[in-house]
Amino acid sequence: MNAFWSESWKKVDPKRISEYSNAIDNSPDEMIALLQQHHAKTVCDAGCGCGIYCTRLINHGFSVSGFDISEDAIQIARAYAPQARLKTADICKTSYSNDEFDAVLSRDVLDHLPKKDARIAVSELLRIVKPGGLVIFTLDFPDEDYLQESHEQNGDGDLIYTCEKWSGMVFHPYLKEEIKEILPPAVACSISQIQEHFTVVLQKAADGCGMD
């Protein structure tokens, strides 16, 4: 899976990223509104890609860190979000300190991990957020391309793509009732369905429990 994303970012079209950046609406979205309601100041963008969302967070006054598995993505992100503290890291092992951030965001990343790794990643994101802090992540619904492109399915329900353009990519099409299977049992959570994705909000217990 890591190889798929590394190769994808090596081939990315800079013009496409520029067009995407210019099209971004900087008004508060659902995630930013939640951060503002929670009075978060330090925010980590987990799987930040090209860094455009980091810039959006910075524009709303947050102190932003971010990471991505792809060094190529991080090099692009440093150009788009020079104020952010960015690094290359694995979402299952970020190397941040315990309790480092007020909130952690992860947009459309966990559904591109095998389900067993998504469980590890959720616990890792909870580890790096402060007691009482938020972990917010989104999971895409499968669109027609996801279902029609050639793939194999393993026992966990992960789709592993075999078609040329997505060869090696993983996608797990979560149902709402399945999402809790990747969450620690004691963590407070809410799951909402917005447009074409689920938004999951976790709050770490004030005593730091609920991470195992």
C-alpha positions in Angstrom: 0.0 0.0 0.0 2.8 2.4 0.9 4.4 1.8 -2.5 1.1 2.7 -4.2 0.9 6.1 -2.6 4.6 6.8 -3.0 4.3 6.1 -6.8 1.1 8.1 -7.1 2.6 11.2 -5.6 5.6 10.9 -7.9 3.3 11.0 -10.9 1.0 13.8 -9.7 0.3 16.7 -12.1 1.4 20.0 -10.5 -1.2 21.8 -12.6 -4.0 19.7 -11.1 -2.9 20.5 -7.5 -2.7 24.2 -8.4 -6.3 24.1 -9.8 -7.4 22.2 -6.7 -5.8 24.8 -4.5 -7.4 27.7 -6.3 -10.9 26.1 -6.1 -10.8 25.6 -2.3 -13.5 27.4 -0.4 -11.8 28.9 2.7 -15.0 29.2 4.7 -15.3 26.9 7.8 -16.3 23.3 6.9 -17.7 20.7 9.3 -14.2 19.8 10.7 -13.1 23.4 11.2 -16.5 24.2 12.9 -15.9 21.3 15.3 -12.4 22.5 16.1 -13.6 26.0 16.8 -16.4 24.8 19.0 -13.8 22.7 20.9 -11.5 25.8 21.2 -8.6 23.7 19.7 -5.4 25.5 19.0 -2.9 22.9 18.0 -4.0 20.6 15.2 -2.4 17.7 13.3 -3.4 16.8 9.8 -2.8 13.1 9.6 -2.2 12.1 6.0 -2.0 15.7 4.8 -1.1 14.9 1.2 -0.2 18.1 -0.7 -0.9 20.4 2.3 -3.8 22.4 0.9 -6.0 21.6 3.9 -3.2 22.5 6.2 -3.3 26.0 4.6 -7.0 26.2 5.2 -6.5 25.3 8.9 -3.8 28.0 9.2 -6.1 30.5 7.6 -8.5 29.9 10.4 -5.9 30.6 13.1 -4.8 27.1 14.1 -1.2 26.0 14.8 -0.8 23.2 12.3 1.4 20.1 12.1 1.0 17.4 9.5 2.5 14.2 8.0 2.1 11.9 5.1 3.5 8.5 4.2 4.9 10.0 0.9 8.0 12.2 1.0 7.0 13.6 -2.4 3.6 14.7 -1.0 5.4 16.4 1.9 7.7 18.3 -0.5 4.7 19.6 -2.3 2.9 20.4 1.0 5.9 22.5 2.2 5.4 24.8 -0.8 1.6 25.1 -0.2 1.8 25.3 3.6 5.2 26.7 4.6 3.9 27.7 8.0 3.0 24.1 8.9 5.4 21.7 10.7 5.4 18.8 8.3 7.2 15.5 8.1 7.1 12.0 6.6 5.5 9.4 8.8 3.3 6.4 9.0 -0.2 6.9 10.5 0.3 3.7 12.5 3.5 5.0 14.0 3.7 8.8 13.9 6.6 9.3 16.4 4.9 12.3 18.0 4.9 12.6 21.7 1.9 11.5 23.9 -0.8 14.1 24.3 0.8 16.5 21.8 -2.2 18.1 20.1 -5.6 19.5 20.9 -7.0 17.7 17.9 -6.1 15.4 15.1 -7.8 15.3 11.7 -7.6 12.5 9.1 -9.5 13.0 5.9 -10.2 10.0 3.6 -7.1 8.1 4.9 -8.3 5.3 7.2 -10.5 3.8 4.6 -7.4 3.3 2.4 -5.8 1.1 5.1 -6.4 -2.5 5.7 -9.0 -2.8 8.4 -6.5 -4.3 10.9 -4.2 -1.3 10.3 -7.0 1.2 10.7 -7.6 -0.1 14.2 -3.9 0.5 15.0 -4.0 4.0 13.4 -7.1 5.1 15.4 -5.3 4.1 18.7 -2.2 6.0 17.5 -4.1 9.2 16.7 -5.8 9.0 20.2 -2.3 8.6 21.7 -1.0 11.8 20.3 -4.1 13.9 21.2 -4.4 15.5 24.6 -6.8 14.2 27.3 -10.2 15.7 26.4 -9.0 16.3 22.8 -10.6 15.3 19.5 -9.8 12.9 16.8 -11.9 13.5 13.7 -11.8 11.4 10.6 -13.8 10.8 7.4 -14.5 7.6 5.5 -15.7 7.7 1.9 -18.7 5.8 0.6 -17.7 3.6 -2.4 -18.6 5.3 -5.7 -19.1 3.5 -9.0 -15.4 3.5 -9.9 -14.5 1.8 -6.6 -17.0 -1.0 -7.2 -16.4 -1.5 -10.9 -12.5 -1.5 -11.1 -10.9 -4.9 -10.9 -10.1 -5.9 -7.3 -9.8 -8.8 -4.9 -11.5 -8.9 -1.5 -9.9 -10.4 1.6 -11.5 -11.9 4.7 -11.7 -8.5 6.5 -13.6 -7.0 3.6 -10.7 -4.9 2.3 -10.7 -4.3 -1.5 -7.2 -4.7 -3.0 -7.2 -3.3 -6.5 -5.6 -5.1 -9.4 -6.4 -2.7 -12.3 -3.5 -0.8 -13.8 -4.3 2.7 -12.6 -5.0 1.6 -9.0 -2.9 -1.5 -8.7 -2.0 -2.2 -5.1 -4.4 0.4 -3.7 -6.6 -0.6 -0.7 -10.1 0.6 0.0 -12.4 -0.6 2.8 -16.0 0.3 2.2 -17.3 0.8 5.7 -20.9 0.5 6.7 -22.0 2.7 9.6 -22.4 -0.2 12.0 -18.9 -1.6 11.1 -17.0 1.6 12.0 -17.0 0.9 15.8 -15.0 -2.3 15.0 -11.9 -0.1 14.4 -12.5 2.0 17.6 -11.3 1.3 21.1 -14.2 0.1 23.2 -14.2 2.9 25.8 -13.8 6.0 23.6 -16.6 8.5 23.3 -17.7 8.8 19.7 -20.3 10.2 17.3 -20.8 9.1 13.7 -22.6 11.2 11.2 -23.4 10.7 7.6 -22.7 13.9 5.5 -23.0 14.0 1.8 -20.9 11.1 0.5 -18.9 10.2 3.6 -19.1 9.4 7.3 -17.6 11.8 9.8 -16.4 10.2 13.0 -15.6 12.3 16.0 -13.8 10.7 19.0 -13.1 12.5 22.3 -10.2 11.2 24.4 -11.2 10.7 28.0 -10.0 13.5 30.3 -7.9 10.9 32.2 -6.3 9.6 29.0 -8.1 6.3 29.2 -10.0 4.6 26.4 -7.1 4.1 24.0 -6.6 0.3 24.1 
